[in-house]
Amino acid sequence: MSRRTSRPRQPAAAPQAPRTTPASPCPCGLAATYGECCGRFHSGGAAAPTCEALMRSRYAAFVVRDAAYLLRTWHPETRPPGVDFDPAMRWTGLEILATTEGSAFHTTGTVTFRAHYTDGGRPDSLHEHSRFVRHEGAWVHATAVFVD
């Protein structure tokens, strides 16, 4: 005989993202480990030297769900109060399509990219043109325009 209770059922736990370790391949797509690549930016051990490096590290931060890094690298004038991660979304790849300026010798730069993901198991992508600026000496994300 089964036993019934009046307790409400707990919602099913959201699937967990695969754990990224310092030895894992970097989610940004470069041929380096996470610890040697974007992980050092996430930990504060280094600052992204170019706006493309910042874009790659921000993509990786979405993969590993590092809200603190995303907020830290957002321009204060456009920074949201927080970052919510959709538990059904999994980022699966990044393509850098174009960059302008954004080197150590510039104060602004842009990156056009396509970020691939699955949402509830369905593949899709985000095509965006992002603008970056230097703020207090470091690259930060300023604005974005969706291309598609």
Secondary structure, 3 states (H helix, E strand, C coil): CCCCCCCCCCCCCCCCCCCCCCCCECCCCCCCECCCCHHHHHCCCCCCCCHHHHHHHHHHHHHHCCHHHHHHCECCCCCCCCCCCCCCEEEEEEEEEEEEECCCCCCEEEEEEEEEEEECCEEEEEEEEEEEEEECCEEEEEEEEECC
